[in-house]
Amino acid sequence: MHEMLAIYDVLMHILSYSQQRDLAAAARVSRVWSDVALDCLWREIESVLPLVEILFPLVETDDGEWSFTRSTPRQNWERFQYYARRIRHLGNDDLSVRTRKRDAQYLLLSELPVLIAAERPGNEPLLPMVQAIKQTEILFASSLTG
């Protein structure tokens, strides 16, 4: 590998033109590329849901419904923090599409403050590097039934 491709800023500039699937592949190329590719991949996310689902994974039940675990092991928190520190901009996902999984995601988001307060180890910031948050409208579970 050429020396220039081991310089963080040069590689960041090159990878900033890549699509998500290419960044995911680049993260698996080498240790040098992994951090840079993951920084690019997680720098701007359109929804907090992929990050939240690291803590409280959604699982499809046998009857086709979706649910999430209400407790999370320490290793999930460590993984959450590993990705959360990479996020600089949090976007506004289009949450208007109704599906069973989306309904479970709404329920998860509505319970998130209580879940985090009960499970969170330590007192470190949840999103320590966020610079901008696009305004989002969170629909709570009670409005899903009506």
N, CA, C and O atoms as a DFTB+ gen file, in Angstrom:
584 C
 N C O
     1  1       0.844      -1.173       0.000
     2  2       0.000       0.000       0.000
     3  2       0.895       1.244       0.000
     4  3       1.905       1.305       0.702
     5  1       0.504       2.213      -0.790
     6  2       1.270       3.462      -0.864
     7  2       1.147       4.217       0.462
     8  3       0.091       4.202       1.094
     9  1       2.227       4.875       0.879
    10  2       2.279       5.620       2.146
    11  2       1.171       6.655       2.260
    12  3       0.647       6.889       3.349
    13  1       0.813       7.277       1.144
    14  2      -0.214       8.318       1.166
    15  2      -1.570       7.771       1.640
    16  3      -2.364       8.493       2.244
    17  1      -1.817       6.504       1.361
    18  2      -3.093       5.908       1.758
    19  2      -3.138       5.549       3.238
    20  3      -4.153       5.056       3.729
    21  1      -2.053       5.790       3.940
    22  2      -2.023       5.568       5.381
    23  2      -2.182       6.881       6.144
    24  3      -2.213       6.880       7.375
    25  1      -2.283       7.996       5.428
    26  2      -2.475       9.301       6.069
    27  2      -3.983       9.523       6.239
    28  3      -4.743       9.504       5.270
    29  1      -4.391       9.732       7.487
    30  2      -5.811       9.829       7.824
    31  2      -6.553      10.829       6.944
    32  3      -7.571      10.484       6.342
    33  1      -6.061      12.058       6.861
    34  2      -6.776      13.103       6.122
    35  2      -6.878      12.798       4.628
    36  3      -7.901      13.089       4.009
    37  1      -5.852      12.228       4.054
    38  2      -5.877      11.885       2.629
    39  2      -6.904      10.784       2.386
    40  3      -7.723      10.874       1.472
    41  1      -6.848       9.762       3.203
    42  2      -7.795       8.660       3.061
    43  2      -9.221       9.120       3.343
    44  3     -10.151       8.677       2.670
    45  1      -9.411       9.992       4.317
    46  2     -10.734      10.538       4.631
    47  2     -11.300      11.284       3.420
    48  3     -12.477      11.140       3.091
    49  1     -10.462      12.073       2.765
    50  2     -10.906      12.821       1.588
    51  2     -11.317      11.858       0.464
    52  3     -12.350      12.054      -0.176
    53  1     -10.525      10.845       0.234
    54  2     -10.826       9.876      -0.822
    55  2     -12.120       9.126      -0.502
    56  3     -12.998       8.992      -1.355
    57  1     -12.226       8.645       0.723
    58  2     -13.392       7.847       1.097
    59  2     -14.666       8.670       1.234
    60  3     -15.764       8.115       1.203
    61  1     -14.536       9.977       1.384
    62  2     -15.726      10.819       1.524
    63  2     -16.598      10.814       0.263
    64  3     -17.755      11.231       0.310
    65  1     -16.054      10.349      -0.848
    66  2     -16.806      10.257      -2.097
    67  2     -17.459       8.884      -2.285
    68  3     -18.122       8.642      -3.294
    69  1     -17.272       8.003      -1.324
    70  2     -17.754       6.628      -1.449
    71  2     -19.183       6.479      -0.953
    72  3     -19.660       7.268      -0.138
    73  1     -19.855       5.456      -1.460
    74  2     -21.192       5.107      -0.991
    75  2     -21.071       4.241       0.258
    76  3     -19.999       3.714       0.553
    77  1     -22.173       4.098       0.987
    78  2     -22.147       3.360       2.248
    79  2     -21.650       1.932       2.092
    80  3     -20.845       1.472       2.901
    81  1     -22.106       1.230       1.083
    82  2     -21.681      -0.165       0.927
    83  2     -20.178      -0.252       0.666
    84  3     -19.523      -1.202       1.095
    85  1     -19.630       0.750      -0.042
    86  2     -18.194       0.775      -0.307
    87  2     -17.407       1.107       0.964
    88  3     -16.317       0.579       1.182
    89  1     -17.968       1.983       1.797
    90  2     -17.319       2.324       3.063
    91  2     -17.297       1.111       3.993
    92  3     -16.308       0.867       4.684
    93  1     -18.390       0.360       4.003
    94  2     -18.440      -0.850       4.828
    95  2     -17.377      -1.843       4.368
    96  3     -16.725      -2.484       5.192
    97  1     -17.202      -1.969       3.069
    98  2     -16.164      -2.870       2.540
    99  2     -14.775      -2.331       2.870
   100  3     -13.886      -3.098       3.239
   101  1     -14.583      -1.024       2.742
   102  2     -13.283      -0.413       3.035
   103  2     -12.902      -0.592       4.507
   104  3     -11.722      -0.709       4.839
   105  1     -13.898      -0.612       5.376
   106  2     -13.630      -0.795       6.805
   107  2     -13.053      -2.177       7.101
   108  3     -12.447      -2.397       8.149
   109  1     -13.248      -3.092       6.176
   110  2     -12.738      -4.456       6.368
   111  2     -11.427      -4.717       5.624
   112  3     -10.893      -5.824       5.681
   113  1     -10.905      -3.699       4.925
   114  2      -9.688      -3.872       4.131
   115  2      -8.461      -4.051       5.018
   116  3      -7.696      -5.000       4.846
   117  1      -8.280      -3.141       5.959
   118  2      -7.107      -3.213       6.829
   119  2      -7.382      -2.402       8.091
   120  3      -8.367      -1.668       8.168
   121  1      -6.513      -2.540       9.063
   122  2      -6.664      -1.766      10.295
   123  2      -6.501      -0.273      10.037
   124  3      -7.171       0.552      10.658
   125  1      -5.612       0.061       9.121
   126  2      -5.381       1.473       8.787
   127  2      -6.655       2.086       8.200
   128  3      -7.049       3.194       8.561
   129  1      -7.283       1.352       7.298
   130  2      -8.476       1.870       6.633
   131  2      -9.726       1.805       7.507
   132  3     -10.655       2.593       7.323
   133  1      -9.753       0.889       8.438
   134  2     -10.962       0.648       9.220
   135  2     -11.467       1.889       9.944
   136  3     -12.633       2.254       9.794
   137  1     -10.619       2.539      10.722
   138  2     -11.055       3.716      11.473
   139  2     -11.541       4.835      10.560
   140  3     -12.552       5.480      10.839
   141  1     -10.822       5.058       9.481
   142  2     -11.196       6.136       8.561
   143  2     -12.528       5.815       7.890
   144  3     -13.406       6.675       7.811
   145  1     -12.681       4.596       7.411
   146  2     -13.920       4.203       6.739
   147  2     -15.111       4.250       7.702
   148  3     -16.197       4.690       7.327
   149  1     -14.906       3.800       8.931
   150  2     -15.991       3.856       9.913
   151  2     -16.333       5.301      10.275
   152  3     -17.503       5.626      10.477
   153  1     -15.330       6.163      10.357
   154  2     -15.599       7.587      10.598
   155  2     -16.450       8.175       9.476
   156  3     -17.385       8.932       9.736
   157  1     -16.131       7.831       8.237
   158  2     -16.921       8.308       7.090
   159  2     -18.333       7.731       7.126
   160  3     -19.308       8.439       6.875
   161  1     -18.433       6.460       7.435
   162  2     -19.717       5.766       7.429
   163  2     -20.668       6.301       8.494
   164  3     -21.868       6.434       8.252
   165  1     -20.140       6.603       9.655
   166  2     -20.976       7.052      10.772
   167  2     -21.004       8.569      10.952
   168  3     -21.734       9.063      11.811
   169  1     -20.240       9.311      10.179
   170  2     -20.137      10.769      10.331
   171  2     -21.506      11.450      10.289
   172  3     -21.816      12.287      11.136
   173  1     -22.307      11.092       9.314
   174  2     -23.659      11.651       9.168
   175  2     -24.630      10.492       9.067
   176  3     -24.570       9.701       8.125
   177  1     -25.526      10.394      10.041
   178  2     -26.540       9.350       9.962
   179  2     -27.914      10.006       9.895
   180  3     -28.149      11.049      10.504
   181  1     -28.805       9.386       9.154
   182  2     -30.139       9.945       8.934
   183  2     -31.118       9.610      10.043
   184  3     -32.204      10.186      10.111
   185  1     -30.748       8.695      10.902
   186  2     -31.631       8.297      11.985
   187  2     -30.787       7.788      13.142
   188  3     -29.710       7.230      12.936
   189  1     -31.273       7.978      14.336
   190  2     -30.599       7.474      15.516
   191  2     -30.870       5.975      15.695
   192  3     -30.218       5.320      16.509
   193  1     -31.820       5.438      14.945
   194  2     -32.236       4.047      15.132
   195  2     -31.123       3.013      14.963
   196  3     -31.040       2.098      15.783
   197  1     -30.261       3.106      13.942
   198  2     -29.191       2.099      13.857
   199  2     -28.303       2.077      15.106
   200  3     -27.842       1.015      15.527
   201  1     -28.072       3.226      15.678
   202  2     -27.256       3.315      16.886
   203  2     -28.010       2.763      18.095
   204  3     -27.441       2.026      18.901
   205  1     -29.273       3.113      18.221
   206  2     -30.090       2.652      19.339
   207  2     -30.261       1.133      19.301
   208  3     -30.297       0.471      20.339
   209  1     -30.365       0.595      18.084
   210  2     -30.561      -0.856      17.965
   211  2     -29.302      -1.650      18.337
   212  3     -29.367      -2.869      18.494
   213  1     -28.173      -0.977      18.477
   214  2     -26.985      -1.645      19.026
   215  2     -27.237      -1.961      20.506
   216  3     -26.869      -3.027      20.998
   217  1     -27.868      -1.019      21.195
   218  2     -28.169      -1.204      22.614
   219  2     -29.348      -2.134      22.844
   220  3     -29.289      -3.043      23.671
   221  1     -30.405      -1.895      22.109
   222  2     -31.654      -2.625      22.296
   223  2     -32.074      -3.232      20.959
   224  3     -32.933      -2.683      20.270
   225  1     -31.468      -4.365      20.590
   226  2     -31.741      -4.953      19.273
   227  2     -33.211      -5.330      19.090
   228  3     -33.854      -5.847      20.003
   229  1     -33.727      -5.060      17.892
   230  2     -35.080      -5.477      17.530
   231  2     -35.014      -6.891      16.973
   232  3     -34.138      -7.216      16.172
   233  1     -35.943      -7.717      17.403
   234  2     -36.013      -9.091      16.910
   235  2     -37.434      -9.397      16.474
   236  3     -38.405      -8.992      17.113
   237  1     -37.529     -10.124      15.367
   238  2     -38.845     -10.509      14.876
   239  2     -39.272     -11.786      15.591
   240  3     -38.517     -12.756      15.652
   241  1     -40.486     -11.777      16.130
   242  2     -41.006     -12.946      16.830
   243  2     -41.616     -13.920      15.823
   244  3     -41.747     -13.601      14.642
   245  1     -41.984     -15.101      16.297
   246  2     -42.558     -16.125      15.423
   247  2     -43.852     -15.673      14.752
   248  3     -44.166     -16.119      13.648
   249  1     -44.603     -14.790      15.408
   250  2     -45.871     -14.329      14.832
   251  2     -45.707     -13.090      13.940
   252  3     -46.697     -12.459      13.572
   253  1     -44.472     -12.744      13.598
   254  2     -44.227     -11.639      12.681
   255  2     -44.188     -10.266      13.328
   256  3     -44.039      -9.261      12.633
   257  1     -44.319     -10.208      14.637
   258  2     -44.232      -8.938      15.356
   259  2     -42.768      -8.649      15.662
   260  3     -41.918      -9.534      15.567
   261  1     -42.482      -7.407      16.029
   262  2     -41.124      -7.000      16.378
   263  2     -41.096      -6.572      17.833
   264  3     -42.025      -5.926      18.318
   265  1     -40.038      -6.930      18.519
   266  2     -39.875      -6.480      19.900
   267  2     -38.398      -6.212      20.154
   268  3     -37.545      -6.574      19.344
   269  1     -38.105      -5.581      21.272
   270  2     -36.719      -5.286      21.612
   271  2     -36.446      -5.707      23.044
   272  3     -37.345      -5.729      23.885
   273  1     -35.196      -6.037      23.305
   274  2     -34.803      -6.410      24.657
   275  2     -34.753      -5.148      25.514
   276  3     -34.328      -4.089      25.052
   277  1     -35.184      -5.271      26.742
   278  2     -35.263      -4.096      27.608
   279  2     -34.054      -3.971      28.531
   280  3     -33.986      -3.047      29.342
   281  1     -33.113      -4.881      28.416
   282  2     -31.857      -4.728      29.153
   283  2     -30.731      -4.986      28.166
   284  3     -30.896      -5.704      27.180
   285  1     -29.610      -4.398      28.447
   286  2     -28.502      -4.497      27.498
   287  2     -27.198      -4.788      28.243
   288  3     -26.902      -4.150      29.252
   289  1     -26.431      -5.739      27.751
   290  2     -25.164      -6.045      28.423
   291  2     -24.132      -4.938      28.234
   292  3     -24.257      -4.104      27.337
   293  1     -23.134      -4.942      29.068
   294  2     -22.052      -3.933      29.024
   295  2     -21.397      -3.879      27.644
   296  3     -21.046      -2.799      27.169
   297  1     -21.229      -5.041      26.995
   298  2     -20.575      -5.050      25.680
   299  2     -21.382      -4.274      24.646
   300  3     -20.796      -3.706      23.725
   301  1     -22.714      -4.232      24.769
   302  2     -23.517      -3.414      23.855
   303  2     -23.247      -1.926      24.066
   304  3     -23.202      -1.150      23.111
   305  1     -23.066      -1.536      25.338
   306  2     -22.741      -0.141      25.628
   307  2     -21.381       0.233      25.054
   308  3     -21.208       1.328      24.519
   309  1     -20.424      -0.672      25.166
   310  2     -19.091      -0.396      24.620
   311  2     -19.155      -0.251      23.105
   312  3     -18.506       0.627      22.538
   313  1     -19.925      -1.097      22.452
   314  2     -20.097      -1.008      20.989
   315  2     -20.830       0.280      20.617
   316  3     -20.468       0.946      19.647
   317  1     -21.857       0.628      21.385
   318  2     -22.598       1.879      21.179
   319  2     -21.641       3.065      21.225
   320  3     -21.655       3.914      20.333
   321  1     -20.817       3.122      22.258
   322  2     -19.886       4.237      22.415
   323  2     -18.841       4.258      21.302
   324  3     -18.404       5.330      20.883
   325  1     -18.442       3.093      20.827
   326  2     -17.469       2.985      19.736
   327  2     -17.984       3.687      18.479
   328  3     -17.228       4.380      17.798
   329  1     -19.276       3.505      18.173
   330  2     -19.854       4.137      16.989
   331  2     -20.362       5.551      17.277
   332  3     -20.256       6.426      16.417
   333  1     -20.908       5.788      18.463
   334  2     -21.482       7.095      18.804
   335  2     -20.445       8.213      18.724
   336  3     -20.774       9.332      18.330
   337  1     -19.213       7.926      19.089
   338  2     -18.179       8.974      19.059
   339  2     -17.813       9.384      17.633
   340  3     -17.151      10.403      17.437
   341  1     -18.228       8.617      16.652
   342  2     -17.931       8.924      15.247
   343  2     -18.968       9.860      14.620
   344  3     -18.697      10.481      13.592
   345  1     -20.137       9.965      15.224
   346  2     -21.251      10.728      14.645
   347  2     -21.038      12.222      14.860
   348  3     -20.791      12.675      15.977
   349  1     -21.139      12.983      13.758
   350  2     -21.024      14.446      13.816
   351  2     -22.358      15.125      13.506
   352  3     -22.664      16.188      14.045
   353  1     -23.144      14.500      12.633
   354  2     -24.430      15.074      12.211
   355  2     -25.502      13.998      12.288
   356  3     -25.358      12.908      11.734
   357  1     -26.573      14.326      12.984
   358  2     -27.689      13.404      13.144
   359  2     -28.856      13.948      12.337
   360  3     -29.297      15.076      12.561
   361  1     -29.356      13.154      11.402
   362  2     -30.385      13.624      10.479
   363  2     -31.794      13.308      10.903
   364  3     -32.064      12.910      12.037
   365  1     -32.683      13.500       9.948
   366  2     -34.108      13.336      10.157
   367  2     -34.629      12.277       9.196
   368  3     -34.957      12.577       8.048
   369  1     -34.701      11.057       9.664
   370  2     -35.195       9.950       8.849
   371  2     -36.681      10.139       8.581
   372  3     -37.409      10.663       9.424
   373  1     -37.130       9.707       7.399
   374  2     -38.559       9.737       7.096
   375  2     -39.216       8.582       7.829
   376  3     -39.126       7.430       7.405
   377  1     -39.876       8.900       8.932
   378  2     -40.489       7.874       9.762
   379  2     -41.966       7.690       9.442
   380  3     -42.692       7.081      10.228
   381  1     -42.427       8.205       8.298
   382  2     -43.844       8.157       7.976
   383  2     -44.297       6.814       7.427
   384  3     -45.492       6.520       7.443
   385  1     -43.381       5.998       6.946
   386  2     -43.750       4.704       6.391
   387  2     -44.115       3.768       7.538
   388  3     -43.300       3.523       8.428
   389  1     -45.330       3.250       7.516
   390  2     -45.806       2.392       8.600
   391  2     -45.549       0.927       8.280
   392  3     -46.031       0.410       7.272
   393  1     -44.803       0.274       9.125
   394  2     -44.592      -1.166       9.057
   395  2     -44.590      -1.678      10.486
   396  3     -44.514      -0.893      11.432
   397  1     -44.671      -2.979      10.645
   398  2     -44.620      -3.531      12.002
   399  2     -43.285      -3.219      12.659
   400  3     -43.235      -2.899      13.847
   401  1     -42.206      -3.309      11.894
   402  2     -40.898      -2.993      12.459
   403  2     -40.830      -1.519      12.834
   404  3     -40.300      -1.175      13.890
   405  1     -41.358      -0.645      11.985
   406  2     -41.342       0.794      12.292
   407  2     -42.134       1.081      13.563
   408  3     -41.726       1.919      14.366
   409  1     -43.264       0.395      13.756
   410  2     -44.047       0.576      14.978
   411  2     -43.228       0.183      16.207
   412  3     -43.295       0.853      17.237
   413  1     -42.456      -0.900      16.103
   414  2     -41.589      -1.312      17.214
   415  2     -40.494      -0.274      17.447
   416  3     -40.108      -0.020      18.588
   417  1     -39.994       0.323      16.365
   418  2     -38.970       1.362      16.504
   419  2     -39.545       2.592      17.213
   420  3     -38.871       3.195      18.048
   421  1     -40.782       2.964      16.884
   422  2     -41.431       4.080      17.580
   423  2     -41.562       3.782      19.069
   424  3     -41.291       4.636      19.913
   425  1     -41.983       2.556      19.376
   426  2     -42.121       2.172      20.773
   427  2     -40.771       2.249      21.478
   428  3     -40.678       2.759      22.594
   429  1     -39.738       1.749      20.832
   430  2     -38.388       1.811      21.392
   431  2     -37.977       3.262      21.647
   432  3     -37.459       3.581      22.717
   433  1     -38.206       4.137      20.670
   434  2     -37.840       5.550      20.843
   435  2     -38.626       6.200      21.976
   436  3     -38.082       7.018      22.719
   437  1     -39.899       5.844      22.114
   438  2     -40.709       6.452      23.171
   439  2     -40.242       6.018      24.558
   440  3     -40.376       6.771      25.522
   441  1     -39.692       4.800      24.663
   442  2     -39.218       4.295      25.953
   443  2     -37.725       4.541      26.181
   444  3     -37.195       4.241      27.251
   445  1     -37.064       5.082      25.181
   446  2     -35.611       5.227      25.225
   447  2     -35.081       5.980      26.448
   448  3     -34.135       5.505      27.076
   449  1     -35.650       7.134      26.813
   450  2     -35.095       7.834      27.993
   451  2     -35.115       6.979      29.260
   452  3     -34.154       6.997      30.030
   453  1     -36.183       6.240      29.481
   454  2     -36.280       5.392      30.678
   455  2     -35.297       4.231      30.590
   456  3     -34.633       3.898      31.571
   457  1     -35.205       3.613      29.406
   458  2     -34.287       2.491      29.219
   459  2     -32.836       2.915      29.431
   460  3     -32.067       2.219      30.094
   461  1     -32.473       4.055      28.865
   462  2     -31.098       4.533      29.000
   463  2     -30.792       4.897      30.446
   464  3     -29.717       4.581      30.956
   465  1     -31.732       5.560      31.105
   466  2     -31.511       5.937      32.502
   467  2     -31.303       4.706      33.380
   468  3     -30.501       4.737      34.314
   469  1     -32.020       3.629      33.086
   470  2     -31.919       2.422      33.899
   471  2     -30.674       1.602      33.583
   472  3     -30.134       0.942      34.471
   473  1     -30.212       1.629      32.343
   474  2     -29.155       0.724      31.896
   475  2     -27.785       1.368      31.724
   476  3     -26.775       0.663      31.728
   477  1     -27.726       2.653      31.578
   478  2     -26.488       3.340      31.206
   479  2     -25.411       3.258      32.283
   480  3     -25.628       3.682      33.418
   481  1     -24.254       2.713      31.927
   482  2     -23.150       2.698      32.888
   483  2     -22.406       4.037      32.844
   484  3     -22.197       4.606      31.772
   485  1     -22.024       4.512      33.978
   486  2     -21.246       5.756      34.006
   487  2     -22.077       6.975      33.650
   488  3     -23.307       6.934      33.639
   489  1     -21.376       8.053      33.360
   490  2     -22.056       9.314      33.112
   491  2     -21.512      10.021      31.880
   492  3     -21.642      11.240      31.767
   493  1     -20.901       9.281      30.948
   494  2     -20.331       9.890      29.757
   495  2     -21.450      10.329      28.799
   496  3     -22.540       9.758      28.821
   497  1     -21.186      11.333      27.968
   498  2     -22.198      11.807      27.011
   499  2     -22.574      10.695      26.028
   500  3     -21.733       9.877      25.655
   501  1     -23.840      10.673      25.612
   502  2     -24.293       9.654      24.667
   503  2     -23.726       9.889      23.273
   504  3     -23.296       8.942      22.614
   505  1     -23.720      11.123      22.821
   506  2     -23.218      11.476      21.485
   507  2     -22.185      12.593      21.638
   508  3     -22.495      13.757      21.388
   509  1     -20.972      12.253      22.043
   510  2     -19.998      13.274      22.444
   511  2     -19.492      14.184      21.331
   512  3     -19.043      15.293      21.621
   513  1     -19.548      13.765      20.083
   514  2     -18.965      14.564      19.005
   515  2     -19.992      15.205      18.077
   516  3     -19.618      15.815      17.075
   517  1     -21.273      15.079      18.393
   518  2     -22.317      15.625      17.520
   519  2     -22.202      17.135      17.449
   520  3     -22.105      17.820      18.468
   521  1     -22.215      17.642      16.213
   522  2     -22.126      19.080      15.969
   523  2     -23.454      19.653      15.500
   524  3     -23.717      20.840      15.693
   525  1     -24.297      18.823      14.886
   526  2     -25.582      19.296      14.369
   527  2     -26.615      18.186      14.431
   528  3     -26.326      17.024      14.148
   529  1     -27.826      18.573      14.808
   530  2     -28.951      17.641      14.819
   531  2     -30.075      18.286      14.022
   532  3     -30.527      19.388      14.333
   533  1     -30.513      17.584      12.999
   534  2     -31.642      18.065      12.210
   535  2     -32.905      17.776      13.006
   536  3     -33.073      16.679      13.539
   537  1     -33.785      18.755      13.086
   538  2     -34.990      18.612      13.898
   539  2     -35.794      17.414      13.435
   540  3     -36.046      17.225      12.245
   541  1     -36.189      16.610      14.411
   542  2     -36.991      15.436      14.098
   543  2     -38.288      15.480      14.882
   544  3     -38.363      16.056      15.967
   545  1     -39.290      14.869      14.317
   546  2     -40.550      14.731      15.014
   547  2     -40.634      13.293      15.475
   548  3     -40.626      12.374      14.655
   549  1     -40.714      13.090      16.773
   550  2     -40.796      11.729      17.290
   551  2     -42.251      11.432      17.617
   552  3     -42.887      12.132      18.405
   553  1     -42.752      10.401      17.006
   554  2     -44.107       9.950      17.221
   555  2     -44.087       8.913      18.326
   556  3     -43.383       7.908      18.223
   557  1     -44.846       9.145      19.374
   558  2     -44.818       8.218      20.485
   559  2     -45.793       7.072      20.289
   560  3     -46.739       7.179      19.508
   561  1     -45.566       5.994      20.986
   562  2     -46.318       4.754      20.803
   563  2     -47.812       4.947      20.972
   564  3     -48.589       4.271      20.298
   565  1     -48.241       5.846      21.846
   566  2     -49.669       6.047      22.046
   567  2     -50.350       6.537      20.779
   568  3     -51.538       6.278      20.587
   569  1     -49.637       7.234      19.916
   570  2     -50.247       7.729      18.687
   571  2     -50.257       6.668      17.587
   572  3     -50.832       6.894      16.523
   573  1     -49.633       5.520      17.824
   574  2     -49.622       4.447      16.843
   575  2     -50.904       3.636      16.845
   576  3     -51.282       3.044      15.834
   577  1     -51.561       3.616      17.976
   578  2     -52.750       2.780      18.090
   579  2     -53.992       3.467      17.556
   580  3     -54.997       2.800      17.307
   581  1     -53.956       4.753      17.374
   582  2     -55.143       5.506      16.965
   583  2     -55.267       5.740      15.507
   584  3     -56.230       6.363      15.061
